[in-house]
Amino acid sequence: MVSDFTSLLDKVTQLAELSQALRSENAALRGELATLSDENVRLAARMKEAHDRVESLLGALPVAIGDEEEAA
């Protein structure tokens, strides 16, 4: 009977330790997710800026004579 309680106590202790380890890992992963989400937003903004600059440069290029006829 005592060994049953000891075994149960060991299992409950293991469960508590595992639960705490998972909570710590979860907190770390949430922090990493927040950091990566911020970086993703920043990089998406940079990509849009680059796209807008390229689009602006393409719009500023003169149109070749052969291209004018194709566009019409």
PDB file with SEQRES, HELIX, SHEET and CRYST1 records, atoms N, CA, C and O in Angstrom:
SEQRES   1 A   72  MET VAL SER ASP PHE THR SER LEU LEU ASP LYS VAL THR          
SEQRES   2 A   72  GLN LEU ALA GLU LEU SER GLN ALA LEU ARG SER GLU ASN          
SEQRES   3 A   72  ALA ALA LEU ARG GLY GLU LEU ALA THR LEU SER ASP GLU          
SEQRES   4 A   72  ASN VAL ARG LEU ALA ALA ARG MET LYS GLU ALA HIS ASP          
SEQRES   5 A   72  ARG VAL GLU SER LEU LEU GLY ALA LEU PRO VAL ALA ILE          
SEQRES   6 A   72  GLY ASP GLU GLU GLU ALA ALA                                  
HELIX    1 AA1 VAL A    2  ALA A   60  1                                  59    
HELIX    2 AA2 ILE A   65  ALA A   71  1                                   7    
CRYST1    1.000    1.000    1.000  90.00  90.00  90.00 P 1           1          
ATOM      1  N   MET A   1       0.821  -1.188   0.000  1.00  0.00           N  
ATOM      2  CA  MET A   1       0.000   0.000   0.000  1.00  0.00           C  
ATOM      3  C   MET A   1       0.872   1.261   0.000  1.00  0.00           C  
ATOM      4  O   MET A   1       0.617   2.201  -0.753  1.00  0.00           O  
ATOM      5  N   VAL A   2       1.885   1.268   0.838  1.00  0.00           N  
ATOM      6  CA  VAL A   2       2.787   2.410   0.915  1.00  0.00           C  
ATOM      7  C   VAL A   2       3.532   2.563  -0.409  1.00  0.00           C  
ATOM      8  O   VAL A   2       3.747   3.683  -0.872  1.00  0.00           O  
ATOM      9  N   SER A   3       3.920   1.471  -1.005  1.00  0.00           N  
ATOM     10  CA  SER A   3       4.628   1.548  -2.287  1.00  0.00           C  
ATOM     11  C   SER A   3       3.726   2.101  -3.381  1.00  0.00           C  
ATOM     12  O   SER A   3       4.206   2.770  -4.295  1.00  0.00           O  
ATOM     13  N   ASP A   4       2.422   1.830  -3.301  1.00  0.00           N  
ATOM     14  CA  ASP A   4       1.479   2.399  -4.267  1.00  0.00           C  
ATOM     15  C   ASP A   4       1.439   3.918  -4.144  1.00  0.00           C  
ATOM     16  O   ASP A   4       1.436   4.637  -5.143  1.00  0.00           O  
ATOM     17  N   PHE A   5       1.409   4.396  -2.889  1.00  0.00           N  
ATOM     18  CA  PHE A   5       1.396   5.840  -2.669  1.00  0.00           C  
ATOM     19  C   PHE A   5       2.719   6.477  -3.101  1.00  0.00           C  
ATOM     20  O   PHE A   5       2.737   7.574  -3.660  1.00  0.00           O  
ATOM     21  N   THR A   6       3.792   5.795  -2.844  1.00  0.00           N  
ATOM     22  CA  THR A   6       5.105   6.295  -3.252  1.00  0.00           C  
ATOM     23  C   THR A   6       5.189   6.371  -4.779  1.00  0.00           C  
ATOM     24  O   THR A   6       5.695   7.345  -5.335  1.00  0.00           O  
ATOM     25  N   SER A   7       4.695   5.347  -5.433  1.00  0.00           N  
ATOM     26  CA  SER A   7       4.685   5.330  -6.893  1.00  0.00           C  
ATOM     27  C   SER A   7       3.801   6.455  -7.442  1.00  0.00           C  
ATOM     28  O   SER A   7       4.166   7.138  -8.399  1.00  0.00           O  
ATOM     29  N   LEU A   8       2.636   6.632  -6.817  1.00  0.00           N  
ATOM     30  CA  LEU A   8       1.732   7.708  -7.231  1.00  0.00           C  
ATOM     31  C   LEU A   8       2.374   9.070  -7.001  1.00  0.00           C  
ATOM     32  O   LEU A   8       2.275   9.960  -7.846  1.00  0.00           O  
ATOM     33  N   LEU A   9       3.026   9.229  -5.867  1.00  0.00           N  
ATOM     34  CA  LEU A   9       3.714  10.490  -5.562  1.00  0.00           C  
ATOM     35  C   LEU A   9       4.806  10.769  -6.597  1.00  0.00           C  
ATOM     36  O   LEU A   9       4.954  11.904  -7.049  1.00  0.00           O  
ATOM     37  N   ASP A  10       5.560   9.754  -6.971  1.00  0.00           N  
ATOM     38  CA  ASP A  10       6.598   9.914  -7.991  1.00  0.00           C  
ATOM     39  C   ASP A  10       5.999  10.343  -9.327  1.00  0.00           C  
ATOM     40  O   ASP A  10       6.534  11.218 -10.007  1.00  0.00           O  
ATOM     41  N   LYS A  11       4.898   9.726  -9.688  1.00  0.00           N  
ATOM     42  CA  LYS A  11       4.249  10.061 -10.966  1.00  0.00           C  
ATOM     43  C   LYS A  11       3.688  11.480 -10.944  1.00  0.00           C  
ATOM     44  O   LYS A  11       3.792  12.211 -11.929  1.00  0.00           O  
ATOM     45  N   VAL A  12       3.097  11.862  -9.825  1.00  0.00           N  
ATOM     46  CA  VAL A  12       2.566  13.228  -9.698  1.00  0.00           C  
ATOM     47  C   VAL A  12       3.713  14.233  -9.739  1.00  0.00           C  
ATOM     48  O   VAL A  12       3.587  15.292 -10.354  1.00  0.00           O  
ATOM     49  N   THR A  13       4.813  13.914  -9.098  1.00  0.00           N  
ATOM     50  CA  THR A  13       5.995  14.792  -9.114  1.00  0.00           C  
ATOM     51  C   THR A  13       6.529  14.933 -10.533  1.00  0.00           C  
ATOM     52  O   THR A  13       6.858  16.037 -10.966  1.00  0.00           O  
ATOM     53  N   GLN A  14       6.617  13.814 -11.262  1.00  0.00           N  
ATOM     54  CA  GLN A  14       7.067  13.868 -12.653  1.00  0.00           C  
ATOM     55  C   GLN A  14       6.125  14.725 -13.497  1.00  0.00           C  
ATOM     56  O   GLN A  14       6.564  15.528 -14.321  1.00  0.00           O  
ATOM     57  N   LEU A  15       4.825  14.538 -13.276  1.00  0.00           N  
ATOM     58  CA  LEU A  15       3.829  15.305 -14.028  1.00  0.00           C  
ATOM     59  C   LEU A  15       3.964  16.801 -13.746  1.00  0.00           C  
ATOM     60  O   LEU A  15       3.877  17.617 -14.663  1.00  0.00           O  
ATOM     61  N   ALA A  16       4.174  17.156 -12.487  1.00  0.00           N  
ATOM     62  CA  ALA A  16       4.347  18.563 -12.119  1.00  0.00           C  
ATOM     63  C   ALA A  16       5.599  19.150 -12.757  1.00  0.00           C  
ATOM     64  O   ALA A  16       5.585  20.281 -13.245  1.00  0.00           O  
ATOM     65  N   GLU A  17       6.683  18.378 -12.750  1.00  0.00           N  
ATOM     66  CA  GLU A  17       7.930  18.854 -13.357  1.00  0.00           C  
ATOM     67  C   GLU A  17       7.777  19.012 -14.863  1.00  0.00           C  
ATOM     68  O   GLU A  17       8.242  19.992 -15.444  1.00  0.00           O  
ATOM     69  N   LEU A  18       7.124  18.043 -15.488  1.00  0.00           N  
ATOM     70  CA  LEU A  18       6.900  18.126 -16.936  1.00  0.00           C  
ATOM     71  C   LEU A  18       6.007  19.304 -17.277  1.00  0.00           C  
ATOM     72  O   LEU A  18       6.246  20.014 -18.254  1.00  0.00           O  
ATOM     73  N   SER A  19       4.980  19.509 -16.471  1.00  0.00           N  
ATOM     74  CA  SER A  19       4.079  20.639 -16.688  1.00  0.00           C  
ATOM     75  C   SER A  19       4.838  21.965 -16.597  1.00  0.00           C  
ATOM     76  O   SER A  19       4.646  22.855 -17.425  1.00  0.00           O  
ATOM     77  N   GLN A  20       5.691  22.088 -15.595  1.00  0.00           N  
ATOM     78  CA  GLN A  20       6.480  23.322 -15.444  1.00  0.00           C  
ATOM     79  C   GLN A  20       7.439  23.509 -16.608  1.00  0.00           C  
ATOM     80  O   GLN A  20       7.601  24.625 -17.101  1.00  0.00           O  
ATOM     81  N   ALA A  21       8.073  22.437 -17.051  1.00  0.00           N  
ATOM     82  CA  ALA A  21       8.995  22.529 -18.187  1.00  0.00           C  
ATOM     83  C   ALA A  21       8.241  22.958 -19.444  1.00  0.00           C  
ATOM     84  O   ALA A  21       8.736  23.772 -20.225  1.00  0.00           O  
ATOM     85  N   LEU A  22       7.047  22.410 -19.635  1.00  0.00           N  
ATOM     86  CA  LEU A  22       6.258  22.783 -20.812  1.00  0.00           C  
ATOM     87  C   LEU A  22       5.790  24.230 -20.737  1.00  0.00           C  
ATOM     88  O   LEU A  22       5.725  24.918 -21.756  1.00  0.00           O  
ATOM     89  N   ARG A  23       5.466  24.691 -19.537  1.00  0.00           N  
ATOM     90  CA  ARG A  23       5.075  26.104 -19.384  1.00  0.00           C  
ATOM     91  C   ARG A  23       6.243  27.027 -19.748  1.00  0.00           C  
ATOM     92  O   ARG A  23       6.066  28.039 -20.427  1.00  0.00           O  
ATOM     93  N   SER A  24       7.429  26.659 -19.286  1.00  0.00           N  
ATOM     94  CA  SER A  24       8.617  27.463 -19.596  1.00  0.00           C  
ATOM     95  C   SER A  24       8.891  27.466 -21.095  1.00  0.00           C  
ATOM     96  O   SER A  24       9.170  28.509 -21.685  1.00  0.00           O  
ATOM     97  N   GLU A  25       8.808  26.287 -21.702  1.00  0.00           N  
ATOM     98  CA  GLU A  25       9.030  26.203 -23.149  1.00  0.00           C  
ATOM     99  C   GLU A  25       7.975  27.006 -23.907  1.00  0.00           C  
ATOM    100  O   GLU A  25       8.291  27.686 -24.883  1.00  0.00           O  
ATOM    101  N   ASN A  26       6.735  26.929 -23.460  1.00  0.00           N  
ATOM    102  CA  ASN A  26       5.655  27.676 -24.103  1.00  0.00           C  
ATOM    103  C   ASN A  26       5.908  29.182 -24.025  1.00  0.00           C  
ATOM    104  O   ASN A  26       5.713  29.903 -25.003  1.00  0.00           O  
ATOM    105  N   ALA A  27       6.343  29.646 -22.858  1.00  0.00           N  
ATOM    106  CA  ALA A  27       6.640  31.075 -22.696  1.00  0.00           C  
ATOM    107  C   ALA A  27       7.770  31.498 -23.631  1.00  0.00           C  
ATOM    108  O   ALA A  27       7.709  32.563 -24.246  1.00  0.00           O  
ATOM    109  N   ALA A  28       8.800  30.661 -23.737  1.00  0.00           N  
ATOM    110  CA  ALA A  28       9.919  30.977 -24.629  1.00  0.00           C  
ATOM    111  C   ALA A  28       9.459  31.005 -26.085  1.00  0.00           C  
ATOM    112  O   ALA A  28       9.863  31.879 -26.852  1.00  0.00           O  
ATOM    113  N   LEU A  29       8.623  30.058 -26.456  1.00  0.00           N  
ATOM    114  CA  LEU A  29       8.128  30.013 -27.838  1.00  0.00           C  
ATOM    115  C   LEU A  29       7.230  31.201 -28.145  1.00  0.00           C  
ATOM    116  O   LEU A  29       7.254  31.726 -29.259  1.00  0.00           O  
ATOM    117  N   ARG A  30       6.440  31.628 -27.172  1.00  0.00           N  
ATOM    118  CA  ARG A  30       5.597  32.820 -27.389  1.00  0.00           C  
ATOM    119  C   ARG A  30       6.463  34.063 -27.611  1.00  0.00           C  
ATOM    120  O   ARG A  30       6.158  34.897 -28.463  1.00  0.00           O  
ATOM    121  N   GLY A  31       7.529  34.175 -26.844  1.00  0.00           N  
ATOM    122  CA  GLY A  31       8.444  35.301 -27.034  1.00  0.00           C  
ATOM    123  C   GLY A  31       9.103  35.261 -28.400  1.00  0.00           C  
ATOM    124  O   GLY A  31       9.228  36.288 -29.066  1.00  0.00           O  
ATOM    125  N   GLU A  32       9.526  34.072 -28.818  1.00  0.00           N  
ATOM    126  CA  GLU A  32      10.138  33.918 -30.135  1.00  0.00           C  
ATOM    127  C   GLU A  32       9.143  34.234 -31.240  1.00  0.00           C  
ATOM    128  O   GLU A  32       9.490  34.860 -32.241  1.00  0.00           O  
ATOM    129  N   LEU A  33       7.907  33.798 -31.051  1.00  0.00           N  
ATOM    130  CA  LEU A  33       6.864  34.087 -32.036  1.00  0.00           C  
ATOM    131  C   LEU A  33       6.642  35.588 -32.165  1.00  0.00           C  
ATOM    132  O   LEU A  33       6.516  36.102 -33.277  1.00  0.00           O  
ATOM    133  N   ALA A  34       6.593  36.287 -31.055  1.00  0.00           N  
ATOM    134  CA  ALA A  34       6.394  37.735 -31.079  1.00  0.00           C  
ATOM    135  C   ALA A  34       7.546  38.423 -31.807  1.00  0.00           C  
ATOM    136  O   ALA A  34       7.328  39.328 -32.612  1.00  0.00           O  
ATOM    137  N   THR A  35       8.767  37.990 -31.520  1.00  0.00           N  
ATOM    138  CA  THR A  35       9.935  38.568 -32.182  1.00  0.00           C  
ATOM    139  C   THR A  35       9.896  38.327 -33.687  1.00  0.00           C  
ATOM    140  O   THR A  35      10.136  39.239 -34.478  1.00  0.00           O  
ATOM    141  N   LEU A  36       9.594  37.099 -34.071  1.00  0.00           N  
ATOM    142  CA  LEU A  36       9.560  36.764 -35.501  1.00  0.00           C  
ATOM    143  C   LEU A  36       8.393  37.446 -36.213  1.00  0.00           C  
ATOM    144  O   LEU A  36       8.512  37.812 -37.382  1.00  0.00           O  
ATOM    145  N   SER A  37       7.283  37.617 -35.528  1.00  0.00           N  
ATOM    146  CA  SER A  37       6.144  38.323 -36.128  1.00  0.00           C  
ATOM    147  C   SER A  37       6.498  39.784 -36.388  1.00  0.00           C  
ATOM    148  O   SER A  37       6.164  40.334 -37.438  1.00  0.00           O  
ATOM    149  N   ASP A  38       7.174  40.408 -35.428  1.00  0.00           N  
ATOM    150  CA  ASP A  38       7.618  41.791 -35.614  1.00  0.00           C  
ATOM    151  C   ASP A  38       8.581  41.896 -36.787  1.00  0.00           C  
ATOM    152  O   ASP A  38       8.487  42.818 -37.598  1.00  0.00           O  
ATOM    153  N   GLU A  39       9.506  40.949 -36.873  1.00  0.00           N  
ATOM    154  CA  GLU A  39      10.470  40.958 -37.976  1.00  0.00           C  
ATOM    155  C   GLU A  39       9.756  40.750 -39.312  1.00  0.00           C  
ATOM    156  O   GLU A  39      10.114  41.368 -40.315  1.00  0.00           O  
ATOM    157  N   ASN A  40       8.761  39.889 -39.321  1.00  0.00           N  
ATOM    158  CA  ASN A  40       8.000  39.640 -40.537  1.00  0.00           C  
ATOM    159  C   ASN A  40       7.288  40.912 -41.009  1.00  0.00           C  
ATOM    160  O   ASN A  40       7.286  41.217 -42.202  1.00  0.00           O  
ATOM    161  N   VAL A  41       6.695  41.640 -40.091  1.00  0.00           N  
ATOM    162  CA  VAL A  41       6.025  42.896 -40.436  1.00  0.00           C  
ATOM    163  C   VAL A  41       7.036  43.895 -40.993  1.00  0.00           C  
ATOM    164  O   VAL A  41       6.776  44.569 -41.989  1.00  0.00           O  
ATOM    165  N   ARG A  42       8.192  43.979 -40.335  1.00  0.00           N  
ATOM    166  CA  ARG A  42       9.240  44.912 -40.774  1.00  0.00           C  
ATOM    167  C   ARG A  42       9.733  44.548 -42.178  1.00  0.00           C  
ATOM    168  O   ARG A  42       9.898  45.423 -43.028  1.00  0.00           O  
ATOM    169  N   LEU A  43       9.965  43.262 -42.414  1.00  0.00           N  
ATOM    170  CA  LEU A  43      10.454  42.836 -43.732  1.00  0.00           C  
ATOM    171  C   LEU A  43       9.392  43.010 -44.814  1.00  0.00           C  
ATOM    172  O   LEU A  43       9.720  43.340 -45.954  1.00  0.00           O  
ATOM    173  N   ALA A  44       8.132  42.794 -44.473  1.00  0.00           N  
ATOM    174  CA  ALA A  44       7.055  43.010 -45.445  1.00  0.00           C  
ATOM    175  C   ALA A  44       6.983  44.486 -45.839  1.00  0.00           C  
ATOM    176  O   ALA A  44       6.740  44.809 -47.002  1.00  0.00           O  
ATOM    177  N   ALA A  45       7.193  45.375 -44.875  1.00  0.00           N  
ATOM    178  CA  ALA A  45       7.194  46.810 -45.168  1.00  0.00           C  
ATOM    179  C   ALA A  45       8.370  47.167 -46.073  1.00  0.00           C  
ATOM    180  O   ALA A  45       8.228  47.966 -46.999  1.00  0.00           O  
ATOM    181  N   ARG A  46       9.529  46.573 -45.804  1.00  0.00           N  
ATOM    182  CA  ARG A  46      10.698  46.830 -46.658  1.00  0.00           C  
ATOM    183  C   ARG A  46      10.465  46.320 -48.074  1.00  0.00           C  
ATOM    184  O   ARG A  46      10.863  46.969 -49.041  1.00  0.00           O  
ATOM    185  N   MET A  47       9.825  45.164 -48.200  1.00  0.00           N  
ATOM    186  CA  MET A  47       9.543  44.624 -49.529  1.00  0.00           C  
ATOM    187  C   MET A  47       8.588  45.541 -50.292  1.00  0.00           C  
ATOM    188  O   MET A  47       8.756  45.763 -51.491  1.00  0.00           O  
ATOM    189  N   LYS A  48       7.581  46.073 -49.588  1.00  0.00           N  
ATOM    190  CA  LYS A  48       6.638  46.987 -50.242  1.00  0.00           C  
ATOM    191  C   LYS A  48       7.356  48.253 -50.691  1.00  0.00           C  
ATOM    192  O   LYS A  48       7.115  48.747 -51.793  1.00  0.00           O  
ATOM    193  N   GLU A  49       8.229  48.775 -49.851  1.00  0.00           N  
ATOM    194  CA  GLU A  49       9.000  49.966 -50.229  1.00  0.00           C  
ATOM    195  C   GLU A  49       9.855  49.685 -51.462  1.00  0.00           C  
ATOM    196  O   GLU A  49       9.912  50.507 -52.376  1.00  0.00           O  
ATOM    197  N   ALA A  50      10.512  48.542 -51.491  1.00  0.00           N  
ATOM    198  CA  ALA A  50      11.343  48.183 -52.639  1.00  0.00           C  
ATOM    199  C   ALA A  50      10.482  48.016 -53.883  1.00  0.00           C  
ATOM    200  O   ALA A  50      10.858  48.462 -54.967  1.00  0.00           O  
ATOM    201  N   HIS A  51       9.336  47.379 -53.731  1.00  0.00           N  
ATOM    202  CA  HIS A  51       8.422  47.203 -54.865  1.00  0.00           C  
ATOM    203  C   HIS A  51       7.969  48.555 -55.402  1.00  0.00           C  
ATOM    204  O   HIS A  51       7.940  48.772 -56.614  1.00  0.00           O  
ATOM    205  N   ASP A  52       7.621  49.449 -54.507  1.00  0.00           N  
ATOM    206  CA  ASP A  52       7.181  50.787 -54.927  1.00  0.00           C  
ATOM    207  C   ASP A  52       8.300  51.541 -55.640  1.00  0.00           C  
ATOM    208  O   ASP A  52       8.054  52.228 -56.632  1.00  0.00           O  
ATOM    209  N   ARG A  53       9.538  51.413 -55.135  1.00  0.00           N  
ATOM    210  CA  ARG A  53      10.665  52.087 -55.793  1.00  0.00           C  
ATOM    211  C   ARG A  53      10.897  51.521 -57.190  1.00  0.00           C  
ATOM    212  O   ARG A  53      11.103  52.277 -58.140  1.00  0.00           O  
ATOM    213  N   VAL A  54      10.865  50.194 -57.321  1.00  0.00           N  
ATOM    214  CA  VAL A  54      11.069  49.563 -58.631  1.00  0.00           C  
ATOM    215  C   VAL A  54       9.952  49.975 -59.583  1.00  0.00           C  
ATOM    216  O   VAL A  54      10.202  50.285 -60.748  1.00  0.00           O  
ATOM    217  N   GLU A  55       8.721  49.975 -59.082  1.00  0.00           N  
ATOM    218  CA  GLU A  55       7.586  50.379 -59.910  1.00  0.00           C  
ATOM    219  C   GLU A  55       7.747  51.825 -60.370  1.00  0.00           C  
ATOM    220  O   GLU A  55       7.446  52.154 -61.517  1.00  0.00           O  
ATOM    221  N   SER A  56       8.218  52.679 -59.475  1.00  0.00           N  
ATOM    222  CA  SER A  56       8.435  54.080 -59.820  1.00  0.00           C  
ATOM    223  C   SER A  56       9.525  54.216 -60.886  1.00  0.00           C  
ATOM    224  O   SER A  56       9.386  54.986 -61.837  1.00  0.00           O  
ATOM    225  N   LEU A  57      10.606  53.460 -60.712  1.00  0.00           N  
ATOM    226  CA  LEU A  57      11.691  53.506 -61.696  1.00  0.00           C  
ATOM    227  C   LEU A  57      11.233  52.979 -63.049  1.00  0.00           C  
ATOM    228  O   LEU A  57      11.582  53.538 -64.088  1.00  0.00           O  
ATOM    229  N   LEU A  58      10.464  51.922 -63.035  1.00  0.00           N  
ATOM    230  CA  LEU A  58       9.954  51.382 -64.308  1.00  0.00           C  
ATOM    231  C   LEU A  58       9.030  52.382 -64.989  1.00  0.00           C  
ATOM    232  O   LEU A  58       9.029  52.500 -66.214  1.00  0.00           O  
ATOM    233  N   GLY A  59       8.250  53.097 -64.198  1.00  0.00           N  
ATOM    234  CA  GLY A  59       7.360  54.109 -64.770  1.00  0.00           C  
ATOM    235  C   GLY A  59       8.121  55.292 -65.338  1.00  0.00           C  
ATOM    236  O   GLY A  59       7.623  55.979 -66.230  1.00  0.00           O  
ATOM    237  N   ALA A  60       9.316  55.537 -64.836  1.00  0.00           N  
ATOM    238  CA  ALA A  60      10.110  56.666 -65.295  1.00  0.00           C  
ATOM    239  C   ALA A  60      10.928  56.329 -66.539  1.00  0.00           C  
ATOM    240  O   ALA A  60      11.461  57.234 -67.182  1.00  0.00           O  
ATOM    241  N   LEU A  61      11.041  55.048 -66.890  1.00  0.00           N  
ATOM    242  CA  LEU A  61      11.812  54.665 -68.069  1.00  0.00           C  
ATOM    243  C   LEU A  61      11.090  55.100 -69.339  1.00  0.00           C  
ATOM    244  O   LEU A  61       9.865  55.023 -69.433  1.00  0.00           O  
ATOM    245  N   PRO A  62      11.870  55.556 -70.310  1.00  0.00           N  
ATOM    246  CA  PRO A  62      11.229  55.920 -71.578  1.00  0.00           C  
ATOM    247  C   PRO A  62      10.743  54.643 -72.289  1.00  0.00           C  
ATOM    248  O   PRO A  62      11.327  53.568 -72.158  1.00  0.00           O  
ATOM    249  N   VAL A  63       9.678  54.810 -73.026  1.00  0.00           N  
ATOM    250  CA  VAL A  63       9.115  53.680 -73.757  1.00  0.00           C  
ATOM    251  C   VAL A  63       9.807  53.608 -75.115  1.00  0.00           C  
ATOM    252  O   VAL A  63       9.945  54.624 -75.795  1.00  0.00           O  
ATOM    253  N   ALA A  64      10.242  52.419 -75.511  1.00  0.00           N  
ATOM    254  CA  ALA A  64      10.878  52.231 -76.815  1.00  0.00           C  
ATOM    255  C   ALA A  64       9.822  52.340 -77.907  1.00  0.00           C  
ATOM    256  O   ALA A  64       8.643  52.085 -77.661  1.00  0.00           O  
ATOM    257  N   ILE A  65      10.237  52.716 -79.101  1.00  0.00           N  
ATOM    258  CA  ILE A  65       9.307  52.919 -80.206  1.00  0.00           C  
ATOM    259  C   ILE A  65       8.551  51.635 -80.526  1.00  0.00           C  
ATOM    260  O   ILE A  65       7.339  51.680 -80.739  1.00  0.00           O  
ATOM    261  N   GLY A  66       9.218  50.516 -80.564  1.00  0.00           N  
ATOM    262  CA  GLY A  66       8.548  49.247 -80.851  1.00  0.00           C  
ATOM    263  C   GLY A  66       7.520  48.908 -79.769  1.00  0.00           C  
ATOM    264  O   GLY A  66       6.481  48.315 -80.060  1.00  0.00           O  
ATOM    265  N   ASP A  67       7.810  49.281 -78.534  1.00  0.00           N  
ATOM    266  CA  ASP A  67       6.883  49.004 -77.432  1.00  0.00           C  
ATOM    267  C   ASP A  67       5.649  49.881 -77.521  1.00  0.00           C  
ATOM    268  O   ASP A  67       4.558  49.452 -77.146  1.00  0.00           O  
ATOM    269  N   GLU A  68       5.804  51.105 -78.014  1.00  0.00           N  
ATOM    270  CA  GLU A  68       4.658  52.004 -78.142  1.00  0.00           C  
ATOM    271  C   GLU A  68       3.627  51.420 -79.109  1.00  0.00           C  
ATOM    272  O   GLU A  68       2.424  51.492 -78.858  1.00  0.00           O  
ATOM    273  N   GLU A  69       4.099  50.849 -80.200  1.00  0.00           N  
ATOM    274  CA  GLU A  69       3.197  50.277 -81.177  1.00  0.00           C  
ATOM    275  C   GLU A  69       2.476  49.067 -80.626  1.00  0.00           C  
ATOM    276  O   GLU A  69       1.298  48.861 -80.920  1.00  0.00           O  
ATOM    277  N   GLU A  70       3.177  48.247 -79.814  1.00  0.00           N  
ATOM    278  CA  GLU A  70       2.554  47.075 -79.209  1.00  0.00           C  
ATOM    279  C   GLU A  70       1.542  47.476 -78.167  1.00  0.00           C  
ATOM    280  O   GLU A  70       0.517  46.810 -78.022  1.00  0.00           O  
ATOM    281  N   ALA A  71       1.798  48.547 -77.435  1.00  0.00           N  
ATOM    282  CA  ALA A  71       0.886  48.988 -76.377  1.00  0.00           C  
ATOM    283  C   ALA A  71      -0.401  49.559 -76.964  1.00  0.00           C  
ATOM    284  O   ALA A  71      -1.444  49.520 -76.311  1.00  0.00           O  
ATOM    285  N   ALA A  72      -0.344  50.084 -78.176  1.00  0.00           N  
ATOM    286  CA  ALA A  72      -1.529  50.709 -78.780  1.00  0.00           C  
ATOM    287  C   ALA A  72      -2.449  49.728 -79.366  1.00  0.00           C  
ATOM    288  O   ALA A  72      -3.488  50.104 -79.909  1.00  0.00           O  
TER     289      ALA A  72                                                      
END                                                                             
